[in-house]
Amino acid sequence: MDAKDVIKLLEALSGAGWATREGWIYAPKGTMWLRCSQPWHEDLSSFRERMVGRLGRLRRQDGFDDGVADTQSLVDILERIASAAS
C-alpha cells in the first residue's frame, strides 16, 4: 500500500469512528486494529478481498456481532475508496 492509500484509508477510518492511539487505529467496537504506519502490506484491492472473506466467516458464526460490525465498517470504507478511484 502506498503512502497516499494509507492516508486515504486512515482518514476514512477516522471519519467512520475508528480511534487512533499510539500508532494504531482501532475499530469502534474494538475487535480489530491496524498499525497506522502500515495498515496492510499489499494493495487496497487485496486488503478488501481479505476483509470480505473475514466478514463472511464471522457472519457464519454466532456471537461475533461486534466483529461483523467492525469488519463491515472496514469493508464499506475500502469499497468507497475503490469507487472513488474508478
OpenMM code with the backbone's topology and positions (N, CA, C; nanometers):
from openmm import Vec3, app, unit

residues = "MET ASP ALA LYS ASP VAL ILE LYS LEU LEU GLU ALA LEU SER GLY ALA GLY TRP ALA THR ARG GLU GLY TRP ILE TYR ALA PRO LYS GLY THR MET TRP LEU ARG CYS SER GLN PRO TRP HIS GLU ASP LEU SER SER PHE ARG GLU ARG MET VAL GLY ARG LEU GLY ARG LEU ARG ARG GLN ASP GLY PHE ASP ASP GLY VAL ALA ASP THR GLN SER LEU VAL ASP ILE LEU GLU ARG ILE ALA SER ALA ALA SER".split()
positions = [
    Vec3(0.0859, -0.1160, 0.0000),
    Vec3(0.0000, 0.0000, 0.0000),
    Vec3(0.0909, 0.1226, 0.0000),
    Vec3(0.0642, 0.2129, -0.0922),
    Vec3(0.1497, 0.3312, -0.0966),
    Vec3(0.1026, 0.4363, 0.0040),
    Vec3(0.1850, 0.5372, 0.0234),
    Vec3(0.1597, 0.6384, 0.1274),
    Vec3(0.0269, 0.7105, 0.1063),
    Vec3(-0.0096, 0.7389, -0.0185),
    Vec3(-0.1370, 0.8065, -0.0462),
    Vec3(-0.2549, 0.7195, -0.0049),
    Vec3(-0.2456, 0.5901, -0.0324),
    Vec3(-0.3532, 0.4991, 0.0068),
    Vec3(-0.3647, 0.4876, 0.1585),
    Vec3(-0.2514, 0.4851, 0.2262),
    Vec3(-0.2528, 0.4796, 0.3726),
    Vec3(-0.3238, 0.6024, 0.4284),
    Vec3(-0.2913, 0.7196, 0.3775),
    Vec3(-0.3536, 0.8431, 0.4248),
    Vec3(-0.5039, 0.8405, 0.3989),
    Vec3(-0.5444, 0.8017, 0.2778),
    Vec3(-0.6875, 0.7935, 0.2449),
    Vec3(-0.7596, 0.6972, 0.3390),
    Vec3(-0.6989, 0.5818, 0.3608),
    Vec3(-0.7611, 0.4816, 0.4463),
    Vec3(-0.7738, 0.5305, 0.5898),
    Vec3(-0.6668, 0.5834, 0.6450),
    Vec3(-0.6705, 0.6300, 0.7847),
    Vec3(-0.7688, 0.7450, 0.8036),
    Vec3(-0.7750, 0.8363, 0.7072),
    Vec3(-0.8707, 0.9471, 0.7166),
    Vec3(-1.0140, 0.8954, 0.7124),
    Vec3(-1.0401, 0.8011, 0.6219),
    Vec3(-1.1752, 0.7452, 0.6110),
    Vec3(-1.2133, 0.6677, 0.7364),
    Vec3(-1.1201, 0.5907, 0.7895),
    Vec3(-1.1485, 0.5161, 0.9124),
    Vec3(-1.1760, 0.6110, 1.0290),
    Vec3(-1.0961, 0.7146, 1.0420),
    Vec3(-1.1186, 0.8131, 1.1496),
    Vec3(-1.2557, 0.8770, 1.1362),
    Vec3(-1.2939, 0.9080, 1.0129),
    Vec3(-1.4251, 0.9671, 0.9881),
    Vec3(-1.5400, 0.8731, 1.0198),
    Vec3(-1.5123, 0.7435, 1.0219),
    Vec3(-1.6151, 0.6429, 1.0499),
    Vec3(-1.6142, 0.5991, 1.1967),
    Vec3(-1.5417, 0.6715, 1.2796),
    Vec3(-1.5454, 0.6420, 1.4224),
    Vec3(-1.4328, 0.5544, 1.4748),
    Vec3(-1.3351, 0.5226, 1.3903),
    Vec3(-1.2189, 0.4483, 1.4378),
    Vec3(-1.1306, 0.5443, 1.5161),
    Vec3(-1.0652, 0.4960, 1.6200),
    Vec3(-0.9856, 0.5815, 1.7089),
    Vec3(-0.8366, 0.5508, 1.6959),
    Vec3(-0.7559, 0.6562, 1.6872),
    Vec3(-0.6115, 0.6417, 1.6767),
    Vec3(-0.5478, 0.6622, 1.8139),
    Vec3(-0.4624, 0.5651, 1.8509),
    Vec3(-0.3884, 0.5747, 1.9768),
    Vec3(-0.2525, 0.5086, 1.9590),
    Vec3(-0.1498, 0.5819, 1.9936),
    Vec3(-0.0133, 0.5302, 1.9990),
    Vec3(0.0284, 0.4526, 1.8741),
    Vec3(-0.0034, 0.5083, 1.7573),
    Vec3(0.0402, 0.4478, 1.6318),
    Vec3(-0.0493, 0.3383, 1.5771),
    Vec3(-0.1653, 0.3186, 1.6392),
    Vec3(-0.2602, 0.2168, 1.5947),
    Vec3(-0.3956, 0.2824, 1.5749),
    Vec3(-0.4763, 0.2251, 1.4868),
    Vec3(-0.6137, 0.2723, 1.4711),
    Vec3(-0.7064, 0.1556, 1.5040),
    Vec3(-0.8021, 0.1821, 1.5931),
    Vec3(-0.8888, 0.0795, 1.6496),
    Vec3(-1.0315, 0.0947, 1.5979),
    Vec3(-1.0923, -0.0181, 1.5649),
    Vec3(-1.2315, -0.0193, 1.5199),
    Vec3(-1.3229, 0.0264, 1.6339),
    Vec3(-1.4408, 0.0796, 1.5983),
    Vec3(-1.5313, 0.1323, 1.7019),
    Vec3(-1.5657, 0.0339, 1.8138),
    Vec3(-1.5803, -0.0929, 1.7829),
    Vec3(-1.6158, -0.1909, 1.8853),
    Vec3(-1.4928, -0.2640, 1.9399),
    Vec3(-1.3755, -0.2249, 1.8940),
    Vec3(-1.2507, -0.2761, 1.9489),
    Vec3(-1.2136, -0.4185, 1.9103),
    Vec3(-1.2762, -0.4728, 1.8065),
    Vec3(-1.2462, -0.6105, 1.7689),
    Vec3(-1.1306, -0.6221, 1.6704),
    Vec3(-1.0855, -0.5105, 1.6184),
    Vec3(-0.9710, -0.5137, 1.5277),
    Vec3(-0.8968, -0.3815, 1.5342),
    Vec3(-0.7714, -0.3858, 1.4954),
    Vec3(-0.6868, -0.2670, 1.4955),
    Vec3(-0.5811, -0.2847, 1.3881),
    Vec3(-0.5339, -0.1717, 1.3385),
    Vec3(-0.4342, -0.1701, 1.2316),
    Vec3(-0.3216, -0.0760, 1.2696),
    Vec3(-0.2026, -0.1088, 1.2284),
    Vec3(-0.0877, -0.0207, 1.2518),
    Vec3(-0.0990, 0.0975, 1.1555),
    Vec3(-0.0916, 0.2171, 1.2060),
    Vec3(-0.1060, 0.3360, 1.1220),
    Vec3(0.0054, 0.3474, 1.0178),
    Vec3(0.1250, 0.3058, 1.0519),
    Vec3(0.2368, 0.3192, 0.9587),
    Vec3(0.2286, 0.2202, 0.8429),
    Vec3(0.1659, 0.1063, 0.8626),
    Vec3(0.1500, 0.0078, 0.7568),
    Vec3(0.0269, -0.0778, 0.7857),
    Vec3(-0.0920, -0.0262, 0.7498),
    Vec3(-0.2136, -0.0997, 0.7813),
    Vec3(-0.2270, -0.2313, 0.7040),
    Vec3(-0.1624, -0.2410, 0.5881),
    Vec3(-0.1699, -0.3616, 0.5066),
    Vec3(-0.0463, -0.3668, 0.4190),
    Vec3(0.0050, -0.4850, 0.3926),
    Vec3(0.1306, -0.4990, 0.3199),
    Vec3(0.1134, -0.5086, 0.1681),
    Vec3(-0.0107, -0.5231, 0.1198),
    Vec3(-0.0353, -0.5285, -0.0236),
    Vec3(-0.1205, -0.4086, -0.0638),
    Vec3(-0.1872, -0.4166, -0.1787),
    Vec3(-0.2682, -0.3030, -0.2233),
    Vec3(-0.4070, -0.3059, -0.1595),
    Vec3(-0.4826, -0.1971, -0.1793),
    Vec3(-0.6149, -0.1853, -0.1181),
    Vec3(-0.7114, -0.2917, -0.1687),
    Vec3(-0.6976, -0.3308, -0.2943),
    Vec3(-0.7858, -0.4323, -0.3515),
    Vec3(-0.7685, -0.5669, -0.2802),
    Vec3(-0.6459, -0.6075, -0.2574),
    Vec3(-0.6226, -0.7347, -0.1885),
    Vec3(-0.6673, -0.7261, -0.0423),
    Vec3(-0.6531, -0.6088, 0.0180),
    Vec3(-0.6986, -0.5885, 0.1554),
    Vec3(-0.8498, -0.6045, 0.1614),
    Vec3(-0.9193, -0.5433, 0.0663),
    Vec3(-1.0641, -0.5536, 0.0615),
    Vec3(-1.1069, -0.6989, 0.0446),
    Vec3(-1.0445, -0.7718, -0.0465),
    Vec3(-1.0769, -0.9135, -0.0664),
    Vec3(-1.0597, -0.9927, 0.0629),
    Vec3(-0.9504, -0.9684, 0.1304),
    Vec3(-0.9217, -1.0393, 0.2557),
    Vec3(-1.0278, -1.0093, 0.3617),
    Vec3(-1.0686, -0.8822, 0.3718),
    Vec3(-1.1671, -0.8431, 0.4720),
    Vec3(-1.3078, -0.8912, 0.4357),
    Vec3(-1.3409, -0.9003, 0.3069),
    Vec3(-1.4698, -0.9569, 0.2650),
    Vec3(-1.4748, -1.1035, 0.3075),
    Vec3(-1.3650, -1.1747, 0.2906),
    Vec3(-1.3588, -1.3137, 0.3360),
    Vec3(-1.3758, -1.3250, 0.4862),
    Vec3(-1.3099, -1.2372, 0.5594),
    Vec3(-1.3219, -1.2363, 0.7067),
    Vec3(-1.4658, -1.2100, 0.7470),
    Vec3(-1.5289, -1.1146, 0.6791),
    Vec3(-1.6672, -1.0801, 0.7096),
    Vec3(-1.7586, -1.2019, 0.6893),
    Vec3(-1.7388, -1.2728, 0.5814),
    Vec3(-1.8194, -1.3925, 0.5567),
    Vec3(-1.8007, -1.4978, 0.6635),
    Vec3(-1.6765, -1.5190, 0.7049),
    Vec3(-1.6502, -1.6185, 0.8105),
    Vec3(-1.7148, -1.5776, 0.9426),
    Vec3(-1.7053, -1.4496, 0.9768),
    Vec3(-1.7652, -1.4024, 1.1023),
    Vec3(-1.9168, -1.4143, 1.0997),
    Vec3(-1.9767, -1.3863, 0.9851),
    Vec3(-2.1234, -1.3934, 0.9748),
    Vec3(-2.1757, -1.5361, 0.9919),
    Vec3(-2.0945, -1.6342, 0.9601),
    Vec3(-2.1372, -1.7739, 0.9717),
    Vec3(-2.1282, -1.8268, 1.1147),
    Vec3(-2.0789, -1.7455, 1.2060),
    Vec3(-2.0624, -1.7890, 1.3444),
    Vec3(-2.1523, -1.7057, 1.4366),
    Vec3(-2.2012, -1.7679, 1.5390),
    Vec3(-2.2815, -1.6961, 1.6384),
    Vec3(-2.1892, -1.6230, 1.7358),
    Vec3(-2.2348, -1.5104, 1.7847),
    Vec3(-2.1641, -1.4405, 1.8916),
    Vec3(-2.0545, -1.3462, 1.8458),
    Vec3(-2.0491, -1.3164, 1.7181),
    Vec3(-1.9433, -1.2283, 1.6682),
    Vec3(-2.0007, -1.0994, 1.6093),
    Vec3(-2.1096, -1.0517, 1.6654),
    Vec3(-2.1766, -0.9332, 1.6119),
    Vec3(-2.0852, -0.8109, 1.6084),
    Vec3(-2.0061, -0.7907, 1.7131),
    Vec3(-1.9148, -0.6757, 1.7150),
    Vec3(-1.8072, -0.6895, 1.6078),
    Vec3(-1.7567, -0.8092, 1.5890),
    Vec3(-1.6580, -0.8334, 1.4836),
    Vec3(-1.7160, -0.8109, 1.3459),
    Vec3(-1.8405, -0.8537, 1.3267),
    Vec3(-1.9086, -0.8300, 1.1993),
    Vec3(-1.9230, -0.6804, 1.1759),
    Vec3(-1.9672, -0.6067, 1.2764),
    Vec3(-1.9862, -0.4617, 1.2620),
    Vec3(-1.8547, -0.3912, 1.2287),
    Vec3(-1.7476, -0.4242, 1.3000),
    Vec3(-1.6184, -0.3599, 1.2744),
    Vec3(-1.5648, -0.3960, 1.1358),
    Vec3(-1.5771, -0.5215, 1.0981),
    Vec3(-1.5269, -0.5638, 0.9674),
    Vec3(-1.6112, -0.5026, 0.8560),
    Vec3(-1.7427, -0.4971, 0.8757),
    Vec3(-1.8291, -0.4343, 0.7748),
    Vec3(-1.7923, -0.2884, 0.7563),
    Vec3(-1.7614, -0.2200, 0.8650),
    Vec3(-1.7178, -0.0808, 0.8582),
    Vec3(-1.5938, -0.0675, 0.7696),
    Vec3(-1.4973, -0.1543, 0.7901),
    Vec3(-1.3745, -0.1510, 0.7116),
    Vec3(-1.4021, -0.1838, 0.5648),
    Vec3(-1.4825, -0.2866, 0.5393),
    Vec3(-1.5154, -0.3237, 0.4011),
    Vec3(-1.5856, -0.2088, 0.3306),
    Vec3(-1.6814, -0.1455, 0.3979),
    Vec3(-1.7523, -0.0321, 0.3379),
    Vec3(-1.6557, 0.0796, 0.2987),
    Vec3(-1.5619, 0.1078, 0.3855),
    Vec3(-1.4640, 0.2127, 0.3580),
    Vec3(-1.3747, 0.1741, 0.2417),
    Vec3(-1.3279, 0.0505, 0.2391),
    Vec3(-1.2437, 0.0055, 0.1286),
    Vec3(-1.3184, 0.0105, -0.0037),
    Vec3(-1.4469, -0.0219, -0.0022),
    Vec3(-1.5266, -0.0142, -0.1238),
    Vec3(-1.5475, 0.1303, -0.1678),
    Vec3(-1.5666, 0.2194, -0.0726),
    Vec3(-1.5831, 0.3611, -0.1049),
    Vec3(-1.4556, 0.4174, -0.1660),
    Vec3(-1.3418, 0.3812, -0.1100),
    Vec3(-1.2126, 0.4275, -0.1639),
    Vec3(-1.1930, 0.3726, -0.3053),
    Vec3(-1.2273, 0.2465, -0.3268),
    Vec3(-1.2123, 0.1852, -0.4590),
    Vec3(-1.3036, 0.2531, -0.5603),
    Vec3(-1.4264, 0.2854, -0.5192),
    Vec3(-1.5199, 0.3526, -0.6097),
    Vec3(-1.4720, 0.4922, -0.6470),
    Vec3(-1.4156, 0.5616, -0.5514),
    Vec3(-1.3652, 0.6967, -0.5763),
    Vec3(-1.2468, 0.6943, -0.6717),
    Vec3(-1.1699, 0.5854, -0.6679),
    Vec3(-1.0510, 0.5742, -0.7538),
    Vec3(-1.0885, 0.5361, -0.8969),
    Vec3(-1.2089, 0.4823, -0.9172),
    Vec3(-1.2509, 0.4374, -1.0501),
    Vec3(-1.2955, 0.5508, -1.1389),
] * unit.nanometer
topology = app.Topology()
chain = topology.addChain("A")
for resn in residues:
    res = topology.addResidue(resn, chain)
    for name in ("N", "CA", "C"):
        topology.addAtom(name, app.Element.getBySymbol(name[0]), res)
